[in-house]
Amino acid sequence: MKRKVACLLLALTGLMAQASAFAKETIRIGVDATYPPFEYTKPDGTLAGFEIDLGNAMCEKVQAECIWVPMSFDGLIPALKVKKIDAVFSSLGISEKRKKVVDFSDRTWTGFTSMLSLKRLKLQPTAESLKGKILGVQQGSIQEDFARQKLMPQGVSVQAYQTQEQVYADLLNGRIDASMQDMTQAQTGFIEKAGHPEFANQKVVDELLPADSAIAIRKGDTRTMDLINRGIHAIHADGTYGKIQRQFFGDLDLYNK
């Protein structure tokens, strides 16, 4: 009897080990879903957007399960550091400041920073032109770092908001004079889709405003880094990246700028 029980336990152990070997890896991905067309929430509550589709495609290629975890932008990296999530895929620029606290995957796309302001105001994205004005930025963004370090000391007032939607709301109602954000997002999400052609969208270039974006991963997490980089390579190799990019941006090439 004891021999039968031992054999049964051995068989069960083998089955459990086999099931574990075939179990899908899980990647919890933090995202601020208020930044269309990169990431946003549809009326039915589901997540959509360029980076959402890229992330799901990458996970599919490496047979992993993506679990999206929505949260505020300024809470993404803190959540990653304390292991509430495994990665951040949320229009995250590869800045030197961020590289000190997280690792980054291979590049996912490239996009410049821009300043939005009413055309009739004829503002320029310089400290001289913005002196005495109020500039809106999203909390935790590279644009906030740039504004506080380069513009605020020159007499520009900087107002930070938890979401980009709040930035745009105050820009439209005149509580701020200009805003800084990703240039492609401003053009497609604000000027074109939301219908605000009265605003100028001007490129801003500075060492504090890196153009390349990637997925942030906790320092030393080689497992997640390997899965994500293999997924990035796979969606480029079979044309999935290009297909998703055309769906959201037409002929605009965000990868080979």
N, C-alpha and C positions, 0 to 999 in steps of 0.2 A: 504493500500500500504506500509506504513511504517513498519507494522508488517511483511509483506512478505519479505521486504528488510532485516529486523533484523534477521528473520529466516534463510535467505539465507547466511548472513554474519556469523551467528552462525555455520551453516553447513560447510561453507568453512573453518572456524577456526578449526573445529573438524577434517576435512580432512587433513589440513596442520599439525596439531599436530600428527595425526596418521602417516602421511608420514614421519615426523621427527623422530618418534619413531622407524620406520623401516629402516631409512637411515643408510648406512654403516659409521662406524668410519673411519677416514682417518689418516694414519700415514706417515709422510714425513721422509724418512730414508736417511741420508747422507752416502755416500760411496766414497772411493777412488778406482775406478775400474781399478787399474794398478797392481794388486797383485794376479795373477793366482796361483793356481786354486781357491782361495777363492773369488775373485771378479775381473772380467775383462770385456772388451768390445769386442764383437764378430765383425767380418768384416762387418756385416749388421747394426752395431751401437747399437744393443741390449745388455743388461747386462746379464752376466751369472756368474756362480761360486757357490761354496759350500755355502757361506753365503747368496748369492742372493736367491738360492733355499730354504734355511732354512727360510729366512725372508718371502718369498712369501707363504710358507707352513704355517708358524705361523699366518700370516694375514688371510689366508683362514680359519683356524681353529676357529678364533675368529670373523669371518665375518667382517673383516676390509679391507680397501683398502690400499695397499702399494704403495707409490709414491717414487721411488728412485731418489735421488738428487746427481748426481756425482759432486765431487769437490776435490781439493787437500787435502792430508791427514792433513797437518798442519792447514787447515782452518775448519776442521770438528767440533771440540769442540767450537771454537769461533762462528760458525754459529748456533750451538745448543743453546748457551747461549743467543743469541739475537733473538731466536725463528724463525730463517729461516727454521729450520728443527725440528722434534720432537724427533729424535733418531739418534744414530750413530751405524751402524753395519758394521765394517770395520777392522777386525782383531785387535781389541783394547784390549790391556792387562790391567788388573785391577791393576794399580799402585796406591801407596799411594798419589802421586802427583795429579793424575787425580781424585781420590776420594774426594779431597778437593773442586773440582769445578763441578763435575757431580755425579749423582747417577748411579749405575750399576744394570742391571737385574740379574737374576740367571745366572750361568755360561753357556756358549754356547759350548766351547771346550777348550782343554788344549794343549799347544805346547811350547817347549823350544826355546830359542834364540840360534843361531849358528853363527860361523864365517866361511866365505868362503875364501879360498886362494888357489893358485896353489899348488898342492902336491909337486912339485919339490922345492918350496921355504922352505918347512918344518917349516912353521910358527906355533906358538902355540897361543891360545887366552889369552895371558897374557901380562901385561904391559912390562915385560922384553923382550919378544920376538918381540913385536911390536914397541919398542922404535926406533924412527927415521923413522918409516914407516907411510904410509897414509892409514887411515881407512875410508871407506865410509859407511854412514848411511842415512836413510830417515829422512827428517825434521819432527819434532814433535813426533817421535817414542820413545819408551822406550829405544831402542838401542842408540839413540842420547844422551839421558839423561845419560845413563851409560857411554858412551864413553867420554863425556865431564867431568863428575865428577870423574871417576875412572882412565881413561887412559890418557887423555890430560895432566893432571898435571905430569905424568910420562914420558913425552916426545913423546907421540904419536900424530901425526897430525890427526885431525878429519875433514872430508869433508862431509857436509850435502847436500842432493839433495831433490828436490821436490817430485820425484817419485822413486819407487824402480827400475823401468826400467832404469832410468838414472844411478842409482848406478851400476847395472849390466853392462851397456854399458861401463862405465869407468873401471870397474873391468876387462872386456874382453880386452880392448885396453891398459891396463897397466898404466892408470893414477892414479889408487889407488892400494895398495898392498893386501888389504883384505876388506871384508864388513861384517856387522852384520845385521841380520834379523831373521824372524821366521825360525826355523829349517825345519819344514815340507814344507813350501813354497819354501825354497832353494833347498830341495831335489827333490820335485816333479816338481816344475815349472822351475827351473834353470838347475839342473844337469840332470834330466831324460828327461823332455819334450823338453827342449831347447838343450839338447845333449852336456853337458859339464862335462864328467866324469873325466877330468884332474884336477878338483877342489876338495879339501877336505872340508867336511862339519862337523865342530866340535862343539859340544855342549858347551854353555857358561852359567854358573849358578852364579847368584848374587841376592842379595835382591832387587836390582833395576830392575831386569828382571823377573817380575812375569810370571808364566806359564799360568795362567787362563785368558781367554778372555771372554768378555760379551758385551752386548749392552749398550751404554751410553745413559742416559736419563737426561733431565734437572732437576736440583735440585727441589724437591717438586712436580713434575708432576706425581701425583699418578694415574691419568687416564691412561696415556701411560704406566706407570710401570705395572699396573694391566693387561692391554691388552697383553703386551709383555710376561710377566711371565705366563699368562694363555696359550698363544700360545706355549711357550717353553715346558710347561708341556704336552700339548696336542700332540705335535709331537713326544715326547718320549713315551707317553702312547700307541699310536696306531702303533708304529714302523716306522713312517715317517722319523724320524731323522736317524735311522739306514739305511734305504733304500737310502737316499740321501748321507750319508757318504760312503756307499759302491760304489756308482756311481762314486765318485771322488777319493776315497782312497783305494778301495778294502777292504782288511781285516784289515787295520790300524784303530785302535780305538782312535779317538781324544778326546773322552769324558771320558773314564775310564783309563787314564794314571796314 
